[in-house]
Amino acid sequence: MSTEMFAKTPMEVAVYQLHNFSISFFSSLLGGDVVSVKLDNSASGASVVAIDNKIEQAMDLVKNHLMYAVREEVEILKEQIKELAEKNNQLERENYLLKNLASPEQLEKFQSHALSWVRWNPAGPQIASLLLD
């Protein structure tokens, strides 16, 4: 491979840069068997191709593991969003019921207590807008 870095695809640049690493780095990263193959700039053409293939395989493994981890995290976050949306809906229904069942005197008393609490809370303005809707 040429050492010139212009007019190369990102994959070619990555493969070139990975020539300075050993395959054992990728194996240890993935928790697999350690294959200690140091890359040598003076290697013959066939061994360079073989090493390039091993590097591509290692990069594919890393990519697959990352994609799997991201998919798992996305599923967990989707479930959390679903649970939070359900909880939010439940709290909104409770709030609506409590507002409708409370007498005007109870609402006024609650609002005055809420405002005094909001003044002492750092997140007061955001909370006040939610409480007084």
C-alpha distance (Angstrom), angle and dihedral (degrees) to the residues before:
residue distance angle dihedral
M1 . . .
S2 3.75 . .
T3 3.79 119.5 .
E4 3.80 91.7 -136.1
M5 3.80 110.0 112.0
F6 3.80 101.5 -165.5
A7 3.81 124.4 95.1
K8 3.81 91.1 21.2
T9 3.78 128.3 129.6
P10 3.80 116.6 -114.9
M11 3.81 89.1 -108.9
E12 3.81 92.2 54.3
V13 3.80 90.3 48.8
A14 3.81 91.0 49.4
V15 3.80 92.8 48.5
Y16 3.79 90.8 48.7
Q17 3.79 91.8 50.0
L18 3.79 91.6 47.3
H19 3.81 90.5 59.6
N20 3.81 86.0 83.7
F21 3.82 92.2 60.7
S22 3.77 132.0 69.9
I23 3.78 125.7 -120.0
S24 3.81 88.0 -122.1
F25 3.81 88.8 71.4
F26 3.80 91.2 62.3
S27 3.79 93.1 42.4
S28 3.79 92.2 51.8
L29 3.80 90.3 45.0
L30 3.79 90.0 56.1
G31 3.79 94.3 41.2
G32 3.79 93.2 -118.5
D33 3.75 131.8 127.6
V34 3.77 112.0 -54.4
V35 3.76 111.5 -114.5
S36 3.78 108.4 -169.8
V37 3.78 107.1 -155.2
K38 3.78 114.1 149.7
L39 3.76 113.7 -154.1
D40 3.75 114.6 -123.7
N41 3.79 124.4 -160.6
S42 3.82 90.7 -148.0
A43 3.82 94.5 56.5
S44 3.77 120.0 128.7
G45 3.82 120.2 -99.7
A46 3.82 94.2 -102.7
S47 3.79 94.0 51.4
V48 3.81 91.2 46.7
V49 3.81 89.3 54.7
A50 3.82 90.3 47.5
I51 3.79 91.0 49.4
D52 3.81 90.7 46.8
N53 3.80 88.5 53.0
K54 3.80 91.2 50.4
I55 3.79 90.4 49.2
E56 3.80 90.8 50.1
Q57 3.81 90.3 48.7
A58 3.81 90.6 49.9
M59 3.80 90.8 48.1
D60 3.82 89.9 49.2
L61 3.80 89.7 51.3
V62 3.80 91.2 50.3
K63 3.80 90.4 47.3
N64 3.81 92.3 48.7
H65 3.79 92.7 48.5
L66 3.80 91.5 48.0
M67 3.80 92.2 47.9
Y68 3.80 90.4 49.7
A69 3.81 91.4 49.5
V70 3.81 91.5 47.8
R71 3.82 91.8 48.9
E72 3.81 90.1 50.7
E73 3.80 91.4 49.5
V74 3.81 91.4 47.7
E75 3.80 90.5 52.8
I76 3.81 91.2 49.5
L77 3.80 91.4 48.8
K78 3.82 92.0 47.5
E79 3.79 89.2 53.4
Q80 3.82 91.4 48.5
I81 3.81 90.6 49.3
K82 3.80 90.2 50.4
E83 3.81 91.7 49.9
L84 3.81 92.5 46.8
A85 3.80 91.9 48.4
E86 3.82 90.2 51.4
K87 3.82 90.8 48.0
N88 3.80 90.4 48.0
N89 3.81 91.4 51.4
Q90 3.79 90.8 48.8
L91 3.82 92.0 50.2
E92 3.81 91.8 47.0
R93 3.83 90.2 52.8
E94 3.82 90.6 48.5
N95 3.79 91.1 48.2
Y96 3.80 91.6 49.8
L97 3.80 91.5 49.3
L98 3.79 93.7 47.2
K99 3.81 92.2 48.8
N100 3.79 91.2 49.8
L101 3.80 94.7 45.7
A102 3.79 96.8 44.7
S103 3.77 120.4 92.9
P104 3.81 119.0 -121.5
E105 3.82 89.2 -107.8
Q106 3.81 91.6 53.7
L107 3.79 91.5 48.3
E108 3.81 91.7 49.9
K109 3.81 91.4 48.8
F110 3.80 91.4 47.8
Q111 3.79 92.7 49.0
S112 3.81 92.6 50.4
H113 3.82 90.9 50.2
A114 3.80 90.8 45.3
L115 3.80 92.2 51.1
S116 3.81 92.7 50.5
W117 3.80 89.8 49.7
V118 3.82 92.0 47.1
R119 3.81 91.7 54.6
W120 3.81 90.0 61.5
N121 3.80 96.3 43.1
P122 3.85 120.7 86.1
A123 3.81 90.6 -140.7
G124 3.78 89.8 49.4
P125 3.82 102.1 125.3
Q126 3.81 93.4 52.0
I127 3.79 92.3 45.9
A128 3.80 93.3 45.7
S129 3.79 91.9 55.9
L130 3.81 89.7 52.7
L131 3.80 95.0 46.1
L132 3.76 97.1 47.1
D133 3.81 98.3 48.2
